[in-house]
């Protein structure tokens, strides 16, 4: 195995790791957005219930 191929493997691994991190960050952001939107929906529901009673 030549040093060049080893470097290429390291670079490929790093790129793969970066893609995973980006995917995790995207998943985390969408998950947070979902949580906040659900919380806002719950507030809206309470507000509507308050208006009904």
Order of alpha helices (4+ residues) and beta strands (2+ residues): alpha
